[in-house]
Amino acid sequence: MKGEKALPPKGTRDFGPEVMAKRNWIIDRIREGYRKFGFSELQTPAMENLSVLLGKYGLEGDKLIFKILNSGQYLGKDKDDGISSSDLERGESAVTKKISEKGLRYDLTVPFARYVAANHNELSFPFKRHQIQPVWRADRPQKGRFREFWQCDADTVGSSSLFSDAELIIMAHEILFSLGIDNFRFLINHRRILEGVGELCAPNLELSQFTGTLDKLDKIGKEKVFEQLQLQGVEQQGIDFLDRYLDFGDMGEIEQVFEDKSPESALAAGIQDLKRIISLVENGSQNSRLVFDPSLARGLDYYTGSIFEIVIPDSGIGSICGGGRYDDLTGIFGVSGIPGVGLSFGLDRLYEYFESKNLFPENTSGSPEFIVCHVDRGSMEGAWTLWTKLSQSGISGFVYPESAKIKKQFQYADRNNIQFVIVVGPDEIEQERYSLKDLRSGEQFSFSTEELIEKIHG
């Protein structure tokens, strides 16, 4: 009998030490940016009750939630707990309720809203949090799309001020600049603009259906989107209007077309909000990459105001960040009146971009700075004594733990990308001077303990 292949589930990955060091390099800069702007850290469980998750992401999103089986027998004699023939006749949802009560979280926003609803009496508003954790989606794995991936969220809840929208956008700019990325485009639109456009060109459709179809533009193209809308009952006049709207290049054009709309209309309100946000960002950032994008829809049902995405042109990885305003997300948990706005960086897409472009700095290997090698078994105690002094000075390294030929120890250091090799033998112990070789430059010197510390600290 052949052994089981030692592979993780499809759509998930193992991360070795070198990959983890690079991922943590990205995380550290994102977390540093979040903390600079006053976002405290929060974590929520990997699983949530299905009642929390279902109905928050649209019909397509609900299909992608990983459901966790309850423990116990489902086809037993217990009529109250088991699956009955009537359950089978009623379909998947009836069966699911009998066998699954929990699911893996789909994103970090809905669990955050659940947390805020549960703790709103203890929180001080506006409440600003960041959260960096994995999420799961039962999607078809493909390039840049995984079943398990990490999101890096930041949200402000308890304030309807557009200052919060602008602050997130400026913070995202600073984070990307700190990562060395400056060729990005920060796309922005507004759900109320889309609501107004939907009322004009697709009055027979619910807003979520209209935006959900429009959100497929990048995946299937404009013509296919128009075909789907026509199948949903949108008339040619509406398609022509939408085609014109999608060609708008800036806020000035959209204002001219809709200048006759009432100031109280969804369109007018969305336009004014967006103009204000853009103005705040341009005043608060010297290098704004903010661009109005009429096609940006973000199909998630909970957005109510500004929506945005960050893309890197010609990267081939899709958006690296997305977000928007959701003014009543906690209302679905019985706590109304808590507005919010947030964004989320996709760690895996950022990593893929850096790796494909070879953009990671050399110092992200995560390797120790030094290794202490020994020429014979009798020198191992002296190597240990030297290591304790070096370690106490704050530099990272260790003693090679086995008695082995010095060549093997050097090969180990080279394979593990360790820059400095310190050699300890009887002569070095007696003279208290140690041979240090820099494997990157090939230079080799003899140093005292204090000189070693100074050299390695650099």
SULMO-V206175 format. One line per field, one symbol per residue. ss: DSSP state (H for helix, E for strand, C for the rest). burial: + if it has 16 or more other ideal C-beta (glycine too) atoms within 10 Angstrom, else -. A space follows every 10 residues. Layout:
BEGIN
ss->???
burial->???
END
This chain:
BEGIN
ss->CCCCCCCCCC CCCCCCHHHH HHHHHHHHHH HHHHHHCCCE ECCCCCEEEH HHHCCCCHHH HHHCCCEEEC CCCCCCCCCC CCCCHHHHHH CHHHHHHHHE EEEECCCCHH HHHHHHHHHC CCCCCCEEEE EEEEEECCCC CECCECCEEE EEEEEEECCC CHHHHHHHHH HHHHHHHHCC CCCEEEEEEE HHHHHHHHHH HCCCCCHHHH HHHHCCHHHH CHHHHHHHHH HCCCCHHHHH HHHHHHCCCC HHHHHHHCCC CCCCCHHHHH HHHHHHHHHH HHHHCCCCCE EECCCCCCCC CCCCCEEEEE EECCCCCCEE EEEEECCCHH HHHCCCCCCE EEEEEEHHHH HHHHHHCCCC CHHHCCCCCE EEEECCHHHH HHHHHHHHHH HHCCCCEEEC CCCCCHHHHH HHHHHCCCCE EEEECHHHHH HCCEEEEECC CCCEEEECHH HHHHHHHC
burial->---------- +--------- +++-+++-++ +-++--+-+- -+----++-+ -+++-+++-- ++--++++-- ---------- --+---+--- --------++ -+++++++++ +++++++--+ -----+++++ +++++++--- -----+++++ ++++++++++ -+-+++++++ +++++++-+- +--+-+++++ ++++++++-+ ++--+-++++ ++++++---- ----++--+- ---+---++- ++--++-+-- +--++--+-- +---++++++ +-+++-++-+ +---+---++ -+++++++++ ++++++++++ ++--+-++++ +++++++-++ -++-+--+++ ++++++++++ ++++-----+ ---+++++-+ +++++---++ -++--++--+ ----+-+-++ --------++ -++---++++ +++++--++- --+++++-+- ------+-+- -++--+--
END
